[in-house]
């Protein structure tokens, strides 16, 4: 029982921290261009002249 008095606030804090990080990522535009980011990760750049 004493361990629950420690674990419940820790779990609530970590959940709040995760929620804060998710809200920050939404506000900063991390999910604005999902398709463009996916294609840039796969592009090897061979079609560029030079």
Phi and psi restraints in degrees (range 20) as a CNS / XPLOR table:
assign (resid 1 and name C) (resid 2 and name N)
       (resid 2 and name CA) (resid 2 and name C) 1.0 -65.2 20.0 2
assign (resid 2 and name N) (resid 2 and name CA)
       (resid 2 and name C) (resid 3 and name N) 1.0 -32.0 20.0 2
assign (resid 2 and name C) (resid 3 and name N)
       (resid 3 and name CA) (resid 3 and name C) 1.0 -68.6 20.0 2
assign (resid 3 and name N) (resid 3 and name CA)
       (resid 3 and name C) (resid 4 and name N) 1.0 -32.8 20.0 2
assign (resid 3 and name C) (resid 4 and name N)
       (resid 4 and name CA) (resid 4 and name C) 1.0 -65.6 20.0 2
assign (resid 4 and name N) (resid 4 and name CA)
       (resid 4 and name C) (resid 5 and name N) 1.0 -32.3 20.0 2
assign (resid 4 and name C) (resid 5 and name N)
       (resid 5 and name CA) (resid 5 and name C) 1.0 -65.8 20.0 2
assign (resid 5 and name N) (resid 5 and name CA)
       (resid 5 and name C) (resid 6 and name N) 1.0 -22.1 20.0 2
assign (resid 5 and name C) (resid 6 and name N)
       (resid 6 and name CA) (resid 6 and name C) 1.0 -92.4 20.0 2
assign (resid 6 and name N) (resid 6 and name CA)
       (resid 6 and name C) (resid 7 and name N) 1.0 -41.7 20.0 2
assign (resid 6 and name C) (resid 7 and name N)
       (resid 7 and name CA) (resid 7 and name C) 1.0 -74.9 20.0 2
assign (resid 7 and name N) (resid 7 and name CA)
       (resid 7 and name C) (resid 8 and name N) 1.0 -34.1 20.0 2
assign (resid 7 and name C) (resid 8 and name N)
       (resid 8 and name CA) (resid 8 and name C) 1.0 -64.7 20.0 2
assign (resid 8 and name N) (resid 8 and name CA)
       (resid 8 and name C) (resid 9 and name N) 1.0 -48.1 20.0 2
assign (resid 8 and name C) (resid 9 and name N)
       (resid 9 and name CA) (resid 9 and name C) 1.0 -63.9 20.0 2
assign (resid 9 and name N) (resid 9 and name CA)
       (resid 9 and name C) (resid 10 and name N) 1.0 -35.4 20.0 2
assign (resid 9 and name C) (resid 10 and name N)
       (resid 10 and name CA) (resid 10 and name C) 1.0 -64.3 20.0 2
assign (resid 10 and name N) (resid 10 and name CA)
       (resid 10 and name C) (resid 11 and name N) 1.0 -43.4 20.0 2
assign (resid 10 and name C) (resid 11 and name N)
       (resid 11 and name CA) (resid 11 and name C) 1.0 -64.8 20.0 2
assign (resid 11 and name N) (resid 11 and name CA)
       (resid 11 and name C) (resid 12 and name N) 1.0 -41.3 20.0 2
assign (resid 11 and name C) (resid 12 and name N)
       (resid 12 and name CA) (resid 12 and name C) 1.0 -65.3 20.0 2
assign (resid 12 and name N) (resid 12 and name CA)
       (resid 12 and name C) (resid 13 and name N) 1.0 -39.4 20.0 2
assign (resid 12 and name C) (resid 13 and name N)
       (resid 13 and name CA) (resid 13 and name C) 1.0 -64.6 20.0 2
assign (resid 13 and name N) (resid 13 and name CA)
       (resid 13 and name C) (resid 14 and name N) 1.0 -45.4 20.0 2
assign (resid 13 and name C) (resid 14 and name N)
       (resid 14 and name CA) (resid 14 and name C) 1.0 -66.6 20.0 2
assign (resid 14 and name N) (resid 14 and name CA)
       (resid 14 and name C) (resid 15 and name N) 1.0 -37.2 20.0 2
assign (resid 14 and name C) (resid 15 and name N)
       (resid 15 and name CA) (resid 15 and name C) 1.0 -64.1 20.0 2
assign (resid 15 and name N) (resid 15 and name CA)
       (resid 15 and name C) (resid 16 and name N) 1.0 -41.9 20.0 2
assign (resid 15 and name C) (resid 16 and name N)
       (resid 16 and name CA) (resid 16 and name C) 1.0 -65.4 20.0 2
assign (resid 16 and name N) (resid 16 and name CA)
       (resid 16 and name C) (resid 17 and name N) 1.0 -37.3 20.0 2
assign (resid 16 and name C) (resid 17 and name N)
       (resid 17 and name CA) (resid 17 and name C) 1.0 -65.0 20.0 2
assign (resid 17 and name N) (resid 17 and name CA)
       (resid 17 and name C) (resid 18 and name N) 1.0 -42.2 20.0 2
assign (resid 17 and name C) (resid 18 and name N)
       (resid 18 and name CA) (resid 18 and name C) 1.0 -64.3 20.0 2
assign (resid 18 and name N) (resid 18 and name CA)
       (resid 18 and name C) (resid 19 and name N) 1.0 -40.6 20.0 2
assign (resid 18 and name C) (resid 19 and name N)
       (resid 19 and name CA) (resid 19 and name C) 1.0 -64.5 20.0 2
assign (resid 19 and name N) (resid 19 and name CA)
       (resid 19 and name C) (resid 20 and name N) 1.0 -41.8 20.0 2
assign (resid 19 and name C) (resid 20 and name N)
       (resid 20 and name CA) (resid 20 and name C) 1.0 -61.5 20.0 2
assign (resid 20 and name N) (resid 20 and name CA)
       (resid 20 and name C) (resid 21 and name N) 1.0 -43.2 20.0 2
assign (resid 20 and name C) (resid 21 and name N)
       (resid 21 and name CA) (resid 21 and name C) 1.0 -64.7 20.0 2
assign (resid 21 and name N) (resid 21 and name CA)
       (resid 21 and name C) (resid 22 and name N) 1.0 -39.2 20.0 2
assign (resid 21 and name C) (resid 22 and name N)
       (resid 22 and name CA) (resid 22 and name C) 1.0 -66.2 20.0 2
assign (resid 22 and name N) (resid 22 and name CA)
       (resid 22 and name C) (resid 23 and name N) 1.0 -43.7 20.0 2
assign (resid 22 and name C) (resid 23 and name N)
       (resid 23 and name CA) (resid 23 and name C) 1.0 -65.1 20.0 2
assign (resid 23 and name N) (resid 23 and name CA)
       (resid 23 and name C) (resid 24 and name N) 1.0 -37.5 20.0 2
assign (resid 23 and name C) (resid 24 and name N)
       (resid 24 and name CA) (resid 24 and name C) 1.0 -63.7 20.0 2
assign (resid 24 and name N) (resid 24 and name CA)
       (resid 24 and name C) (resid 25 and name N) 1.0 -41.6 20.0 2
assign (resid 24 and name C) (resid 25 and name N)
       (resid 25 and name CA) (resid 25 and name C) 1.0 -67.3 20.0 2
assign (resid 25 and name N) (resid 25 and name CA)
       (resid 25 and name C) (resid 26 and name N) 1.0 -34.2 20.0 2
assign (resid 25 and name C) (resid 26 and name N)
       (resid 26 and name CA) (resid 26 and name C) 1.0 -66.1 20.0 2
assign (resid 26 and name N) (resid 26 and name CA)
       (resid 26 and name C) (resid 27 and name N) 1.0 -43.4 20.0 2
assign (resid 26 and name C) (resid 27 and name N)
       (resid 27 and name CA) (resid 27 and name C) 1.0 -68.7 20.0 2
assign (resid 27 and name N) (resid 27 and name CA)
       (resid 27 and name C) (resid 28 and name N) 1.0 -33.2 20.0 2
assign (resid 27 and name C) (resid 28 and name N)
       (resid 28 and name CA) (resid 28 and name C) 1.0 -85.4 20.0 2
assign (resid 28 and name N) (resid 28 and name CA)
       (resid 28 and name C) (resid 29 and name N) 1.0 0.8 20.0 2
assign (resid 28 and name C) (resid 29 and name N)
       (resid 29 and name CA) (resid 29 and name C) 1.0 85.2 20.0 2
assign (resid 29 and name N) (resid 29 and name CA)
       (resid 29 and name C) (resid 30 and name N) 1.0 25.9 20.0 2
assign (resid 29 and name C) (resid 30 and name N)
       (resid 30 and name CA) (resid 30 and name C) 1.0 -67.0 20.0 2
assign (resid 30 and name N) (resid 30 and name CA)
       (resid 30 and name C) (resid 31 and name N) 1.0 -24.1 20.0 2
assign (resid 30 and name C) (resid 31 and name N)
       (resid 31 and name CA) (resid 31 and name C) 1.0 -110.7 20.0 2
assign (resid 31 and name N) (resid 31 and name CA)
       (resid 31 and name C) (resid 32 and name N) 1.0 19.5 20.0 2
assign (resid 31 and name C) (resid 32 and name N)
       (resid 32 and name CA) (resid 32 and name C) 1.0 -71.7 20.0 2
assign (resid 32 and name N) (resid 32 and name CA)
       (resid 32 and name C) (resid 33 and name N) 1.0 -46.6 20.0 2
assign (resid 32 and name C) (resid 33 and name N)
       (resid 33 and name CA) (resid 33 and name C) 1.0 -124.1 20.0 2
assign (resid 33 and name N) (resid 33 and name CA)
       (resid 33 and name C) (resid 34 and name N) 1.0 77.1 20.0 2
assign (resid 33 and name C) (resid 34 and name N)
       (resid 34 and name CA) (resid 34 and name C) 1.0 -70.4 20.0 2
assign (resid 34 and name N) (resid 34 and name CA)
       (resid 34 and name C) (resid 35 and name N) 1.0 -38.7 20.0 2
assign (resid 34 and name C) (resid 35 and name N)
       (resid 35 and name CA) (resid 35 and name C) 1.0 -70.3 20.0 2
assign (resid 35 and name N) (resid 35 and name CA)
       (resid 35 and name C) (resid 36 and name N) 1.0 -41.7 20.0 2
assign (resid 35 and name C) (resid 36 and name N)
       (resid 36 and name CA) (resid 36 and name C) 1.0 -63.5 20.0 2
assign (resid 36 and name N) (resid 36 and name CA)
       (resid 36 and name C) (resid 37 and name N) 1.0 -40.2 20.0 2
assign (resid 36 and name C) (resid 37 and name N)
       (resid 37 and name CA) (resid 37 and name C) 1.0 -66.2 20.0 2
assign (resid 37 and name N) (resid 37 and name CA)
       (resid 37 and name C) (resid 38 and name N) 1.0 -38.0 20.0 2
assign (resid 37 and name C) (resid 38 and name N)
       (resid 38 and name CA) (resid 38 and name C) 1.0 -65.7 20.0 2
assign (resid 38 and name N) (resid 38 and name CA)
       (resid 38 and name C) (resid 39 and name N) 1.0 -42.0 20.0 2
assign (resid 38 and name C) (resid 39 and name N)
       (resid 39 and name CA) (resid 39 and name C) 1.0 -71.6 20.0 2
assign (resid 39 and name N) (resid 39 and name CA)
       (resid 39 and name C) (resid 40 and name N) 1.0 -34.3 20.0 2
assign (resid 39 and name C) (resid 40 and name N)
       (resid 40 and name CA) (resid 40 and name C) 1.0 -65.6 20.0 2
assign (resid 40 and name N) (resid 40 and name CA)
       (resid 40 and name C) (resid 41 and name N) 1.0 -32.3 20.0 2
assign (resid 40 and name C) (resid 41 and name N)
       (resid 41 and name CA) (resid 41 and name C) 1.0 -69.4 20.0 2
assign (resid 41 and name N) (resid 41 and name CA)
       (resid 41 and name C) (resid 42 and name N) 1.0 -31.2 20.0 2
assign (resid 41 and name C) (resid 42 and name N)
       (resid 42 and name CA) (resid 42 and name C) 1.0 -89.9 20.0 2
assign (resid 42 and name N) (resid 42 and name CA)
       (resid 42 and name C) (resid 43 and name N) 1.0 -17.2 20.0 2
assign (resid 42 and name C) (resid 43 and name N)
       (resid 43 and name CA) (resid 43 and name C) 1.0 -74.0 20.0 2
assign (resid 43 and name N) (resid 43 and name CA)
       (resid 43 and name C) (resid 44 and name N) 1.0 126.8 20.0 2
assign (resid 43 and name C) (resid 44 and name N)
       (resid 44 and name CA) (resid 44 and name C) 1.0 -95.5 20.0 2
assign (resid 44 and name N) (resid 44 and name CA)
       (resid 44 and name C) (resid 45 and name N) 1.0 -7.7 20.0 2
assign (resid 44 and name C) (resid 45 and name N)
       (resid 45 and name CA) (resid 45 and name C) 1.0 81.4 20.0 2
assign (resid 45 and name N) (resid 45 and name CA)
       (resid 45 and name C) (resid 46 and name N) 1.0 15.6 20.0 2
assign (resid 45 and name C) (resid 46 and name N)
       (resid 46 and name CA) (resid 46 and name C) 1.0 -73.7 20.0 2
assign (resid 46 and name N) (resid 46 and name CA)
       (resid 46 and name C) (resid 47 and name N) 1.0 -20.6 20.0 2
assign (resid 46 and name C) (resid 47 and name N)
       (resid 47 and name CA) (resid 47 and name C) 1.0 -84.9 20.0 2
assign (resid 47 and name N) (resid 47 and name CA)
       (resid 47 and name C) (resid 48 and name N) 1.0 1.7 20.0 2
assign (resid 47 and name C) (resid 48 and name N)
       (resid 48 and name CA) (resid 48 and name C) 1.0 -86.5 20.0 2
assign (resid 48 and name N) (resid 48 and name CA)
       (resid 48 and name C) (resid 49 and name N) 1.0 134.8 20.0 2
assign (resid 48 and name C) (resid 49 and name N)
       (resid 49 and name CA) (resid 49 and name C) 1.0 -72.1 20.0 2
assign (resid 49 and name N) (resid 49 and name CA)
       (resid 49 and name C) (resid 50 and name N) 1.0 145.6 20.0 2
